[in-house]
C-alpha cells in the first residue's frame, strides 16, 4: 500500500519536533500536526517561560544582597506588564525557530487538530492523509479538581497570561509546579499561601532534602499549611451561608445541577478574569485571596483523538500504554512524552523521540533508558536530584549516608540564614553512589554534572579521589569523608 507519508507526528512539542526532524534527515517523508502552538508545553507554557519568571523573581533578593556587598542600590517595585510583553515576544521568537527548523527539514506542517480514522489514516482539519507510521506526541495538560466552582481557580497555563499580578494567591498542591510558582510569585512580591494535603511538600523526593526546602520557603515568608486542602470555593460576595451554597447562598437556595455544570465548564479565560475568591479550608479556616491556583495534577492529551477506536490502549489519566520501544498495541502507532506518563520531563520526551527514530527508521531497535535521570526543581533555593532517595535506597540494601548542611559563603557574609544541603547515598556492598541530592542556589547546574558520574556507576572512592574546586559549595560533594549514618 502506498502512503502519503512515511511518518505523521501528532503534536509539535519538543519530542514530536525532534522525532520529525531526525526522521526526515533519514530520507523519510514526514508531516506534523499541531493544533495550538509549535513548541508545546515546554517552550510555550512550561519550562521556558517559567525559568524566565524564576530569573525575574530573584533580582530583588540579589539587590538586597548587593547592598550588603557595598553597592549603593535600592530594590524597586516589580513591573509585571513590560516583563510580560517581553516574555511573550521571546515565546513568539522561539515558536518561529521551531517552525523554521521543521521547514528546513522538509517536514510538512499542519496547523490544525489531527484525529485518527484508523491505524494508518489521519483526519487533519478537512483533509485526510495516510501514513505508514504514526507518532503521538501530544503531551499533557493541567487539570482542576472535581469540585464546585473549580473554574474560578487558575492552572499553570494561566500563570503566563495574567494581565495583572495578584496581591495574594492560594496555591493548592505541594508538587514541583506548586513549589516553583510559590517561589516565583513570592519573589515578585505576591503574598503566597500553600495548602498541601500531604504532611510535607514534594512527595517522592528525598525526605531530608524536601524538609530543608520547606523550611527555607517558610523562612522566606511563604505560608505553608500541610495536611490541608480546600473544601469550598466561591467568588467574594457569594460566600455560602447556612442552608445554601454558591451564588444563591444569600437566599438559602442551592444552585441547580445545570448551574453547577455551567460554572465548572467555564474556560481558562473566565478563570483569569474571575477576581477575588473566598475559600474554606478542610481545617475550617476561611480566607479571601485574589486568586486560587490549582497545581493538583496533569492529564494526558489523548481525548477525542480516535485512539481507542484504532485499537490503542489508554490507561490511567488518559495515558497511552506503550512498550519499551514506545510502541502501542497497534504496530503502526507509537507514542512518546507526557502523553505516555512515564517520566514527565522535556529531555526525556526528546530522548524517546530519538529512540523511536533509531528503532523505526534506522533499523536499530533502541529501548528508552529511564534509569538515573537527573532533574531539578527550580525553587529558591533549587533542588537537584539523581538516583534513589534515602528511603528508596535503604529499602533496597544497606547504605551509608554522607550528608552536610551549612550556610554558604555568599549568604554568611550578608548574615542570611539560608542553608544548603549536599547528600550522597552509597551502597555498602558495591560502594556505588546510588543517589545524589543537592539543595542550593544553582543546584540544577550542579546535578547535571553529578548525574554523569552517578550514571557511569562512580563509587564513593571515585568521588573522594576527585580534587575539590575551592571555594565552592559543590566541593562538599567530594570532601565528605565519614558517613553521618547507616541505613
C-alpha positions as CSV (number, residue, x, y, z in Angstrom):
1,X,0.0,0.0,0.0
2,X,1.3,3.5,-0.9
3,X,1.1,6.1,1.9
4,X,1.1,9.9,1.7
5,X,3.8,10.0,4.4
6,X,6.3,7.6,6.0
7,X,5.7,9.3,9.3
8,X,2.9,11.5,10.6
9,X,3.6,13.2,14.0
10,X,0.7,14.5,16.1
11,X,2.0,17.1,18.5
12,X,4.5,19.9,18.0
13,X,6.3,19.9,21.3
14,X,10.0,19.2,21.8
15,X,9.7,15.4,21.5
16,X,7.5,15.4,18.4
17,X,9.5,18.1,16.6
18,X,12.8,16.3,17.3
19,X,11.4,13.0,16.0
20,X,10.0,14.6,12.9
21,X,13.3,16.4,12.0
22,X,15.5,13.4,12.6
23,X,13.3,11.0,10.7
24,X,13.2,13.5,7.8
25,X,17.0,13.6,7.9
26,X,17.0,9.9,7.2
27,X,15.0,10.4,4.0
28,X,11.6,9.8,5.4
29,X,8.6,11.9,4.1
30,X,7.3,13.5,7.3
31,X,4.3,15.6,8.3
32,X,3.5,17.1,11.7
33,X,0.2,18.5,13.0
34,X,-0.1,20.9,16.0
35,X,-3.5,22.4,16.9
36,X,-2.0,25.0,19.3
37,X,1.5,26.5,19.0
38,X,4.7,24.8,17.9
39,X,7.0,24.3,20.9
40,X,4.4,22.6,23.1
41,X,4.2,22.8,26.9
42,X,8.0,23.3,27.5
43,X,8.5,26.3,25.1
44,X,5.1,28.0,25.3
45,X,3.5,27.3,28.7
46,X,6.1,25.4,30.8
47,X,9.9,25.2,31.2
48,X,11.0,28.2,29.2
49,X,8.6,30.9,30.4
50,X,8.7,29.5,33.9
51,X,12.5,29.7,34.0
52,X,12.4,33.3,32.8
53,X,10.0,34.1,35.6
54,X,12.4,32.4,38.0
55,X,15.2,34.7,36.8
56,X,12.9,37.7,37.2
57,X,11.8,36.7,40.7
58,X,15.4,36.5,42.1
59,X,16.5,40.1,41.4
60,X,15.0,41.7,44.5
61,X,17.0,39.3,46.6
62,X,20.1,40.0,44.6
63,X,19.7,43.7,45.0
64,X,19.2,43.3,48.8
65,X,22.4,41.3,48.9
66,X,24.3,43.8,46.7
67,X,23.7,46.5,49.4
68,X,25.5,44.3,51.9
69,X,28.3,43.8,49.5
70,X,28.8,47.6,49.2
71,X,26.7,48.6,46.3
72,X,24.6,51.8,46.6
73,X,21.3,50.4,45.2
74,X,17.7,50.1,46.3
75,X,15.2,47.5,45.2
76,X,12.2,49.0,43.4
77,X,8.8,47.5,42.7
78,X,8.5,44.8,40.1
79,X,6.5,45.8,37.0
80,X,4.7,42.8,35.5
81,X,3.4,44.4,32.3
82,X,6.7,45.2,30.5
83,X,8.2,41.8,31.6
84,X,5.1,40.0,30.4
85,X,5.3,41.8,27.0
86,X,9.0,40.8,26.6
87,X,8.3,37.2,27.8
88,X,5.6,36.7,25.1
89,X,7.9,38.3,22.5
90,X,10.5,35.7,23.4
91,X,8.0,32.8,23.2
92,X,6.9,34.1,19.7
93,X,10.5,34.1,18.6
94,X,11.1,30.5,19.9
95,X,7.9,29.3,18.2
96,X,9.3,30.8,14.9
97,X,12.6,29.0,15.5
98,X,10.7,25.7,15.8
99,X,8.7,26.4,12.6
100,X,11.9,27.2,10.6
101,X,13.6,24.0,11.9
102,X,10.7,21.9,10.6
103,X,10.5,23.8,7.3
104,X,14.3,23.5,6.7
105,X,13.9,19.7,7.4
106,X,11.2,19.5,4.7
107,X,8.6,18.5,7.2
108,X,5.0,19.4,6.1
109,X,3.3,21.4,8.9
110,X,-0.5,21.2,9.6
111,X,-1.6,24.0,11.9
112,X,-4.7,22.2,13.0
113,X,-6.1,19.3,15.1
114,X,-5.4,15.8,13.9
115,X,-7.6,12.8,14.6
116,X,-7.1,9.1,13.7
117,X,-9.5,7.3,11.4
118,X,-7.7,4.1,11.6
119,X,-4.2,2.7,12.2
120,X,-2.8,4.4,9.0
121,X,-5.3,7.3,8.3
122,X,-5.5,10.7,9.9
123,X,-8.1,13.5,9.5
124,X,-6.3,16.8,9.5
125,X,-8.9,19.6,9.5
126,X,-10.9,19.0,6.4
127,X,-8.2,16.8,4.8
128,X,-7.4,13.1,5.2
129,X,-3.9,11.7,4.8
130,X,-2.3,8.3,5.3
131,X,1.0,7.4,6.9
132,X,3.0,4.2,7.4
133,X,3.9,5.2,10.9
134,X,2.0,7.5,13.3
135,X,3.7,9.1,16.3
136,X,1.5,10.6,19.1
137,X,3.4,13.3,21.0
138,X,0.5,15.5,22.3
139,X,1.8,15.9,25.8
140,X,-0.4,16.7,28.8
141,X,-2.4,19.4,30.4
142,X,-3.1,20.7,33.9
143,X,-6.4,19.7,35.4
144,X,-8.7,21.2,38.0
145,X,-10.2,19.2,40.9
146,X,-13.7,17.9,40.7
147,X,-15.4,20.4,43.0
148,X,-18.0,23.2,42.7
149,X,-16.7,26.5,41.3
150,X,-13.4,24.9,40.2
151,X,-13.5,27.1,37.1
152,X,-12.7,30.1,39.4
153,X,-9.2,28.7,40.0
154,X,-6.2,29.2,37.8
155,X,-4.0,26.4,36.4
156,X,-0.3,26.5,35.4
157,X,-1.2,27.5,31.8
158,X,-2.9,30.7,33.1
159,X,0.1,31.9,35.0
160,X,1.8,33.2,31.9
161,X,-1.3,35.0,30.7
162,X,-2.2,37.1,33.8
163,X,-2.9,40.7,32.9
164,X,-2.0,41.8,36.4
165,X,0.0,40.2,39.2
166,X,-2.3,39.4,42.2
167,X,-1.5,40.8,45.6
168,X,-2.3,37.4,47.2
169,X,-2.7,33.9,45.9
170,X,-3.5,30.5,47.4
171,X,-1.7,27.5,45.7
172,X,-3.3,24.1,46.1
173,X,-0.8,21.3,45.9
174,X,2.7,20.5,47.0
175,X,4.4,19.2,43.9
176,X,7.2,20.8,41.9
177,X,4.8,23.1,39.9
178,X,3.2,24.3,43.1
179,X,6.6,25.0,44.8
180,X,8.2,26.6,41.8
181,X,5.4,29.0,41.3
182,X,5.2,29.7,45.0
183,X,8.8,30.9,45.0
184,X,8.4,32.8,41.7
185,X,5.3,34.7,42.9
186,X,6.8,35.4,46.3
187,X,9.9,36.8,44.7
188,X,7.7,39.1,42.5
189,X,6.0,40.5,45.6
190,X,2.9,38.4,45.9
191,X,1.7,37.1,49.3
192,X,1.7,33.3,48.8
193,X,-0.1,30.6,50.7
194,X,0.2,26.9,50.0
195,X,-2.4,24.2,51.0
196,X,-0.8,20.7,50.7
197,X,-2.9,17.7,51.7
198,X,0.3,15.7,52.5
199,X,2.5,16.1,55.6
200,X,5.3,17.7,53.5
201,X,5.9,19.2,50.1
202,X,7.4,17.4,47.1
203,X,6.3,13.9,47.8
204,X,8.6,11.4,46.1
205,X,11.7,13.5,46.6
206,X,14.3,12.7,49.3
207,X,12.8,13.5,52.8
208,X,15.8,15.3,54.2
209,X,16.1,17.5,51.0
210,X,12.5,18.4,50.8
211,X,12.3,19.1,54.5
212,X,15.1,21.7,54.3
213,X,13.5,23.2,51.2
214,X,10.2,23.6,53.1
215,X,12.0,25.2,56.0
216,X,13.7,27.6,53.6
217,X,10.5,28.6,51.8
218,X,8.7,29.2,55.1
219,X,11.7,31.3,56.4
220,X,11.4,33.5,53.3
221,X,7.8,34.2,54.0
222,X,5.8,31.6,52.1
223,X,2.9,30.4,54.3
224,X,2.6,26.6,54.0
225,X,-0.3,24.6,55.5
226,X,0.3,20.8,55.4
227,X,-2.4,18.3,55.9
228,X,-4.8,20.9,54.5
229,X,-6.8,21.3,51.3
230,X,-9.6,23.4,50.0
231,X,-13.2,22.3,50.7
232,X,-15.2,25.2,49.3
233,X,-14.6,28.0,46.8
234,X,-16.8,30.9,45.7
235,X,-16.5,34.5,44.4
236,X,-16.1,37.1,47.1
237,X,-19.6,38.3,47.9
238,X,-21.1,34.9,47.2
239,X,-19.8,33.3,50.3
240,X,-22.1,30.3,51.2
241,X,-24.3,30.6,54.3
242,X,-26.2,28.0,56.3
243,X,-28.8,26.5,54.0
244,X,-27.2,27.3,50.7
245,X,-24.1,27.3,48.5
246,X,-22.9,29.3,45.5
247,X,-24.4,32.4,44.0
248,X,-27.8,31.9,45.5
249,X,-26.5,31.3,49.0
250,X,-27.7,34.6,50.4
251,X,-31.3,33.5,49.7
252,X,-30.6,30.0,51.0
253,X,-31.4,28.5,47.6
254,X,-28.8,26.0,46.4
255,X,-27.8,26.2,42.7
256,X,-29.3,23.7,40.3
257,X,-27.3,20.9,38.7
258,X,-27.4,22.8,35.4
259,X,-26.0,25.9,37.2
260,X,-23.2,23.8,38.8
261,X,-22.3,22.3,35.4
262,X,-22.2,25.7,33.7
263,X,-19.9,27.1,36.4
264,X,-17.5,24.2,36.2
265,X,-17.3,24.2,32.4
266,X,-16.2,27.8,32.1
267,X,-12.9,28.3,30.3
268,X,-9.5,29.3,31.5
269,X,-10.2,32.8,30.1
270,X,-13.1,33.1,32.6
271,X,-10.7,31.9,35.4
272,X,-8.1,34.6,34.6
273,X,-10.8,37.3,35.0
274,X,-12.6,35.7,37.9
275,X,-11.4,38.3,40.5
276,X,-11.2,37.8,44.3
277,X,-12.4,34.5,45.8
278,X,-13.4,33.2,49.1
279,X,-12.2,29.8,50.3
280,X,-12.9,27.4,53.2
281,X,-10.1,25.0,54.1
282,X,-10.5,21.4,55.3
283,X,-9.5,22.6,58.8
284,X,-12.3,25.1,58.9
285,X,-10.2,28.2,58.1
286,X,-11.9,30.8,55.9
287,X,-9.8,33.3,53.8
288,X,-10.1,35.6,50.8
289,X,-7.5,35.6,48.0
290,X,-7.1,37.5,44.7
291,X,-6.6,34.1,43.0
292,X,-6.6,30.4,43.7
293,X,-4.1,28.3,41.7
294,X,-4.7,24.6,41.3
295,X,-1.4,22.7,41.0
296,X,-3.0,19.3,41.7
297,X,-2.1,17.2,38.7
298,X,-2.0,16.7,35.0
299,X,-3.7,14.5,32.4
300,X,-2.6,13.2,29.1
301,X,-3.8,14.9,25.9
302,X,-5.4,11.8,24.4
303,X,-9.1,12.7,24.4
304,X,-11.2,12.5,21.3
305,X,-8.3,11.5,19.0
306,X,-9.8,8.2,17.8
307,X,-7.1,6.3,19.6
308,X,-9.2,3.6,21.3
309,X,-11.3,3.2,18.1
310,X,-8.0,2.4,16.3
311,X,-7.0,-0.1,18.9
312,X,-4.6,1.9,21.1
313,X,-4.9,1.1,24.8
314,X,-5.5,4.0,27.2
315,X,-4.6,3.8,30.9
316,X,-5.0,5.9,34.0
317,X,-5.3,9.6,33.4
318,X,-5.6,9.1,29.7
319,X,-2.0,7.9,29.4
320,X,-1.3,5.9,26.2
321,X,0.1,2.5,27.0
322,X,3.4,1.7,25.2
323,X,6.2,-0.9,25.4
324,X,9.9,-0.2,25.9
325,X,10.2,0.9,22.3
326,X,7.3,3.4,22.7
327,X,5.1,1.2,20.5
328,X,1.4,1.0,21.3
329,X,-0.9,-2.1,21.0
330,X,-1.2,-1.1,17.3
331,X,2.1,-1.8,15.5
332,X,2.0,1.3,13.3
333,X,1.3,3.7,16.1
334,X,3.8,4.9,18.6
335,X,3.7,7.5,21.5
336,X,6.3,9.5,23.3
337,X,6.5,12.2,26.0
338,X,4.0,13.2,28.6
339,X,1.1,11.6,26.8
340,X,2.5,8.2,27.9
341,X,3.0,9.4,31.5
342,X,6.4,7.6,32.0
343,X,8.7,10.4,33.1
344,X,7.3,13.9,32.5
345,X,10.4,15.8,31.5
346,X,11.2,17.5,28.2
347,X,14.7,15.9,27.8
348,X,13.0,12.5,28.3
349,X,10.5,13.2,25.6
350,X,13.3,14.2,23.2
351,X,15.3,11.0,24.1
352,X,12.2,8.9,23.5
353,X,11.7,10.6,20.1
354,X,15.3,9.8,19.2
355,X,15.0,6.2,20.3
356,X,11.8,5.9,18.2
357,X,13.7,7.1,15.1
358,X,16.6,4.7,15.8
359,X,14.1,1.8,16.1
360,X,11.8,2.6,13.2
361,X,13.9,4.4,10.6
362,X,17.4,3.3,11.3
363,X,16.7,-0.4,11.9
364,X,18.4,-0.2,15.3
365,X,15.9,-1.3,18.0
366,X,16.6,1.1,20.9
367,X,14.7,0.8,24.2
368,X,14.3,4.0,26.1
369,X,16.5,4.3,29.2
370,X,14.6,5.8,32.1
371,X,17.1,5.0,34.8
372,X,19.1,7.6,36.7
373,X,17.6,10.7,35.2
374,X,18.9,13.9,36.8
375,X,16.2,16.5,37.4
376,X,15.8,19.9,39.2
377,X,13.1,21.8,41.0
378,X,13.5,25.5,40.3
379,X,12.5,26.7,43.7
380,X,14.6,29.2,45.8
381,X,16.9,27.5,46.7
382,X,16.8,24.9,43.9
383,X,16.6,21.1,44.5
384,X,18.7,18.9,42.2
385,X,18.5,15.2,42.4
386,X,19.6,12.0,40.6
387,X,19.2,8.4,41.6
388,X,17.4,7.0,44.7
389,X,16.1,8.8,47.7
390,X,17.5,7.7,51.1
391,X,14.1,6.0,51.7
392,X,14.2,4.1,48.4
393,X,17.9,3.1,48.8
394,X,17.5,1.9,52.4
395,X,14.6,-0.4,51.3
396,X,16.8,-2.0,48.6
397,X,20.1,-2.6,50.5
398,X,22.4,-1.5,53.3
399,X,23.6,2.1,52.7
400,X,25.9,4.7,54.1
401,X,24.6,8.3,54.1
402,X,27.0,11.1,53.6
403,X,25.4,14.5,54.2
404,X,26.3,18.0,55.2
405,X,24.3,21.2,55.6
406,X,25.8,24.6,56.0
407,X,25.5,28.3,55.3
408,X,27.3,29.1,52.0
409,X,29.9,31.8,52.0
410,X,27.8,34.2,49.9
411,X,24.9,34.0,52.4
412,X,27.0,34.0,55.5
413,X,28.7,37.2,54.5
414,X,25.4,39.1,54.5
415,X,24.2,37.3,57.6
416,X,21.4,35.4,55.8
417,X,20.2,32.2,57.4
418,X,19.9,30.3,54.0
419,X,21.3,26.8,54.3
420,X,22.4,24.3,51.6
421,X,22.4,20.5,51.6
422,X,24.8,18.1,49.9
423,X,23.9,14.4,50.2
424,X,25.3,11.2,48.8
425,X,23.8,7.7,49.3
426,X,26.3,4.9,49.0
427,X,25.9,1.1,48.7
428,X,27.8,-0.6,51.5
429,X,28.4,-3.6,49.3
430,X,29.4,-2.1,45.9
431,X,30.4,1.4,47.1
432,X,28.5,2.8,44.2
433,X,26.8,6.2,44.7
434,X,23.1,5.3,44.5
435,X,21.8,8.9,44.8
436,X,22.9,12.5,45.0
437,X,20.7,15.3,46.3
438,X,21.5,19.0,46.4
439,X,19.5,21.9,47.9
440,X,21.3,25.1,47.0
441,X,21.2,28.0,44.5
442,X,22.2,26.6,41.1
443,X,21.6,23.0,42.2
444,X,20.2,22.3,38.7
445,X,23.6,23.2,37.2
446,X,25.4,21.1,39.7
447,X,23.2,18.0,39.4
448,X,23.7,17.8,35.7
449,X,27.4,17.2,36.2
450,X,26.9,14.9,39.2
451,X,24.4,13.0,37.1
452,X,27.2,11.9,34.7
453,X,29.2,10.3,37.5
454,X,26.2,8.6,39.0
455,X,25.1,7.3,35.6
456,X,28.6,5.9,34.9
457,X,28.4,4.0,38.2
458,X,31.0,6.0,40.1
459,X,31.9,4.8,43.6
460,X,32.3,6.9,46.7
461,X,36.0,6.4,46.4
462,X,35.9,7.9,42.8
463,X,34.3,11.0,44.3
464,X,36.9,11.1,47.1
465,X,39.8,10.9,44.5
466,X,38.4,14.0,42.7
467,X,40.2,17.2,43.8
468,X,37.8,19.8,45.2
469,X,37.2,23.1,43.4
470,X,37.7,25.7,46.2
471,X,35.9,27.8,47.3
472,X,32.6,26.5,46.0
473,X,29.5,24.9,47.5
474,X,29.8,21.9,45.3
475,X,33.3,20.9,46.7
476,X,31.4,19.4,49.6
477,X,30.3,16.6,47.3
478,X,33.9,15.3,47.1
479,X,35.1,16.2,50.7
480,X,32.6,14.3,52.9
481,X,34.8,11.6,54.4
482,X,32.7,9.9,57.1
483,X,29.0,8.8,56.8
484,X,26.6,10.6,59.1
485,X,24.5,7.4,59.5
486,X,23.9,4.0,58.0
487,X,20.5,2.6,57.0
